[in-house]
Amino acid sequence: MATYLDKILARHREVAATDSRALDALVEQAKACAPTRGFRSALVGGDELRVISEIKRRSPSKGALNADLDPAEMARRYELGGASCLSVLTDVEHFGGSVADLQAARAACSLPVLRKDFTVSANDVCDARIMGADCVLLIAAALEPAELADFHALATEIGLDVLVEIHDERELEHALAARATLVGVNQRDLVTFQVDHERAVRMAGVIPNSAVKVAESGVRGPDDARSLRAAGYDAVLVGETLVTAADPTAALQALRVRA
């Protein structure tokens, strides 16, 4: 049975196959961009759980979350609430995001920004840097191990931090082989859509302490945040809980728990 990830990836690979731009030119353009803000470094140090706050209009599984949000205003509210970084969806077809959302959010605050999308080509990696992102997402389940390693190396070469998303021990092996130093554990099962908090707790214990550990998806409030902090996570990436909150600033502040 094809998962929503399979369908999204098929579409992104279809688009990538029609991209005739020369990689060498994109690499040079990316290297000429202004310095990044330091996504990974913003998640290191102190005993407080760091929050990567997401700007997300909708999802394939739940539909509209906050379709009419203003990315600049949301970024300002997140910064006011003490977010360490932003994550911005740029997938248009499935999440209602855009490059314009990322650029508006980044321009409105001083926070480092992750381009949250489905990276399937080297050109995609360069595009993240060129559009202004400070970090790119690589999903281990979406890439062959060689692709993951190649894209990670390219991202590092052009000045991007890299968040490698995993679900299990096998994908962790691939992430570490690619020299990942920022590892995210997605608590949501890609087949059933169910959130498995035990998965995150289990995986925290096997990710090397040399990597910054991020728990993704399904963080509903302070209780989840405390559990994940106790398990050893440095940060949480939170979207739905914040974009649907009546007061995103207060909701974010409540997630910044201490060890």
NORCORVEN-V158323 format. One line per field, one symbol per residue. ss: DSSP state (A for helix, B for strand, O for the rest). A space follows every 10 residues. Layout:
ss=???
This chain:
ss=OOOAAAAAAA AAAAAAAOOO OOAAAAAAAA AOOOOOOOOA AAAOOOOBOB BBBBBOOBBO OOBBOOOOOO AAAAAAAAAA OOOOBBBBBO OOOOOOOOAA AAAAAAAOOO OBBBBBOOOO OAAAAAAAAA AOOOBBBBBA AAOOAAAAAA AAAAAAAOOO BBBBBBOOAA AAAAAAAOOO OBBBBBOBOO OOOOBOAAAA AAAAOOOOOO OBBBBBOOOO OAAAAAAAAA AOOOBBBBOA AAAOOOOAAA AAAAAOOBO
